[in-house]
Amino acid sequence: MDRNAIIGLVLMLGLALGYQAYFAPEVEPQSEAIERQTAVEPSTLTTEVQSAQNQNLTAPGTSSASSASGPATVDSTLAPFTPQTLSLRSDRLEVVFSTQGGAPISATLQDGYTDFWNKEPIQLWAPGSQKITWSHGDDSTEEMAFDVRSVTESHLVLVPRIECDLQAIHYDLNGYNLSTQLVYAGGVRETGFHWHMDGMHNEKGIDWERQHSSVYYREKGRGRSYLYEGREDEAIIEDDPFEWVAFKQNYFSAIVSAPAGFSRGGVISAPPVETDTVVNMRYAADMMLPTTAAGDGSSAYLDFYFGPNDLQHLKTTGLEEVGRIIDFGWWIFGWVNRNFIFPLYQFLTGFIGSAGLIVFVLTILIKSLLFPITWKNYLSSAKMRVLRPDIEKINEENEEPMARQQATMKLYRESGVNPLAGCLPGLLQVPILYAMFRFFPANIELRGRSFLWADDLAAYDSILDLSFTIPMYGAHVSGFTILMAASTFFYTRLTMGNAPQPTQPGMPNMKVMMQIMPVFMLFFFNRFAAGLSLYYLIANLVTISQVLVIKHFFIDEEKIRAKIDSNQATPKGKSKFQTRMDDMQKEQQKRASEMKQQRDKARKKRK
């Protein structure tokens, strides 16, 4: 390799390693996970509903007209206030509330989703980190004491113990959705809504989890937006009101919305997270919530969603574009995933139980769909191989780059070979290839699904855990990544084995660069989702099989040579495009000649 090729390889390696260092996830030490889990006190998170009913409060499921109207006032007969916790439960979610502040303090999924480390039900935020408060003027619910007016398994009403504008807070739980109504005594026009929480670390690698966590939101009349993923950021919305805000973690989200929308001037942010903490992301939202007339007073309404980033469940919120918090990719790549790849994956789940086999069948279907492109690429490569001796002869006979280019273009024209015939169809594969790159890490249906030695296809797999960390690589060895890189190497040897080498100085040796690429993949994909490496492995094996079948049963290079000879014997006339290209080359050659003459004259004058 010449100096330019070496410089090119070094730059590519630097870019790959730099990207890996910035984005690649780390493995959380098991000791930290255990410490995090032992810090949680389950006994403090749930309390029997009867704990709230044993305080001479209204019986469950009942309310009276006297308690439903009029501001809450101080009652000297009330017993001394002791904060209590009580919960609402559905078949999918349990939300625990505290009578100190009257807001949710935990949300635990009940439908089979568990954390990676201890297989405990998913909690959406770290214990003690959740803070939801409402404010009006100088009044805030943060330190306010509440009594329970009524409580059932899915319905809760809290009333403040002190005299204030806020009369009551109603909660109703349905599936993953929690509806909230704040009832005010007078004509309160707006109430402040303040929500802060620390996301709970539930996945296999905390850095990977942070890399896919952010705050998503939608302004009225606009598309969904988001803060930078996995890093500190802030947005102040001054022009249009919010419709919804999502504290999105890798596979789970806490979302708030208001039927009337939030007022202008809200602030959402992702505060900084210490690198030595097991918190995956910090979230904050401070907004104003408009109220509507309700009887003699006013009410403010909110809806929460505490659940998985699953398209079917997110649709139950009725929010526009909320499904796009699942990052299937931007522009056409996301469109391909949402409208083609994901529906096809869901269709296959109805017939195949193993997630690994679904990936296998999905890959076969996609590669079959792309087979015409594979055929076109290989046919173009075969034609270029047949022309290789002629191109080498042209390079030997012409020293001037312009003369080489003109002779080569003439050869292509007379032989009827288009050097771009394989490149242009190949571009059609790009949306599929990149869509799959985004699909597997974002698809929650792969989470926790095992295949062969991989315990979770949505996280990295490991066939060997190392006692040390290799820079830019990690402390484990991914089996699927090794197989994928090996298959990429053999595919490159198969397709690039007879590729012509560059003869112009400074041109990189693509054959060598493509053979080195699998080494980069070992570093780049070692910490990626196992499902992604599995897909690329299967795709490479299928493509190798297709190329071998085409090569041995469908492509006859002797017939291609005969066709080229026939075209050269009876060359076709130039097309308008070819004529324009020739005219441009002649004009460039003329200008180069004139510039050379001017330089020669200048040298003579100086002498």
Steps between C-alpha positions, in 0.01 A plus 500: 500500500618853431503782753150630412343159547669462838380846606147409390502183707633682805226765470229236464633316805513825696141588408375152590682494834394857577135416432533190713656691788226762493194281451581143597331374818681366802410198709379583846695307764288239668586643841347835407183331382472308824563814702231682302246226558573464870450875537134454406271423789196329349312521828494879475364502146165327554246518774168324522208716405353434842778711656323805366156376589576438868515873574121566521504611133228460241436138412650369179311585185268751672483875531251746638364828372636681804850374437486570128465876524650786695867561578686273734534665841695439817312264732610489864352151534743357248761270640865608472615456143713197422598453134355185348562312176229324302481355153281468194541184299402376156598179322795691349610760751513585869535866597580589862400839642595690813262713700796735551474702178219291356700380197629168360825387657556177304373321190565127465406295195298187579479320164822302480762767426796454735838664548806322365689448824256355755198428279287728717203694352602813313498826696495814288696720736746463783342485849471843658585687178148561369352842571171620354358825638230745404518867589272802487638830617686437824323169565674175411395142559858391575468541877124475514337229712208308347224282635344219301142576405438173317709217367440184298735275311514740203357829631636744759388841625720711727399822679742747662483544877552877483288776352612572144367542147565136421204289607591150393714285273329213317699208359369225273720212380424309181770268368813711465301823499442716808249785475524795738252778581578794727187671634526868606251701706526828310581621152856381483625560147831317502686264726867418490605144426848392609637151435848377586623141507808279467466214256551149642782289357330183372705381203822303451738790434442840659688703238304333221182575695596866541587524133138415416331716764378857458210743542257494210223756451254636248399858451154575368487478121858370470679168480648331802833632622753384756803603699842351438502134597712398794636844587415828670263723302214748541219648291286809573174498306379857445310486171253211512353310797597143581263219419699232682837435662663156527778404739624225271736229617638230275190279499261674742350848534311726735283737296280791605242675283215743546175500299522878461878498461751680718552876487790670323823556683570150627849374571613141459849379575730206556721602795853358515552147635810400694700230326528290815125479565262227387238757401460466124360850438368802690182669376326828579193682366356828631183618323176686550173314475181690401177427685143476377174608665338228709187591698583781744872441463750377246687182419833407348542167324808287441560156357803285576632195322739276694597206282709339226605660173268275307307642204175322587504621862610853410202528264265466798603851608339649188792743465624596155850386409557349842610179329801685364666500840609155381805598301468289187708756312437826319339572164461204265681261736243548775220475244633164378519367857158622612311403184682192377758337730311525831162380362682209333673415828168506686341280235773240545456499879157349442658187351849474652575495870878541493621858451823371344307299241285806429818696426613215272173488304479880486851514354419233239191696389689829475793348311257328263336835434842652429617210281447689169743764629752231597467352151550838335806574712665169427425520127661844490801366690534212252504742207766710668712188561476410132614852406786499748774396247388774261507764774848391610619526139362854475678599821829363365469680166395841636706691752285815507200470739273685255591265216439197726160631598395566141618159381327326791170681435528406132547136601192508720296663225604259226463189716159603633610477864383757751747522792224647719249224425582322825534810716167666430279197583714445807389838632147361520618267776619783722157582654455132590852455638487810719140433601604161636790667682244711689226238525659237724623730780159676510268198485381419852369162384861377487559606861563203728467250212781245497653311209787251513755652744345850493287565810350822358487576127438868582839523677850374425576129520810358668680170452789610722505753783845652545659595832632817337374763257642537151491867393236569237388136522370418847527226760320226311517317167185500286458171315253632242729794426795266431290287266359807327848647446631166368211468255562858385867413436413194288234691309755773423753243377234343281385822336827698497743218420536589134437872532747715299755694701534878462776617270476875555723640775314594817203269437426278805509123467133420563569127511732536798272750672194275465694205645604708802142616561399178689765586762329834558169314536640290785550819702196688376235228549635324810263692729206532262177301522554130429195500273672750271819292468287190448314672216821608324647149545198335340485766228866439412452124485194534278680746270802268472265214407328716239830612347630142479179382332510790253870446429479125432156466342392828343806702396717388206792737458585353158157603372549845652835527319337398172226760549757771571701403189182517295420847634853620425478365145182697435519798738188705549489870440554739785204603707436866574636451852818333371544778245476762772749307716748481209462872429564577869813284498629666184438842650682402820791364296514820295507716814769282655709537185458878497596526868811289432602728215454808719717344774769415242502860371526635854801277568675620183447865596646441847805339344 
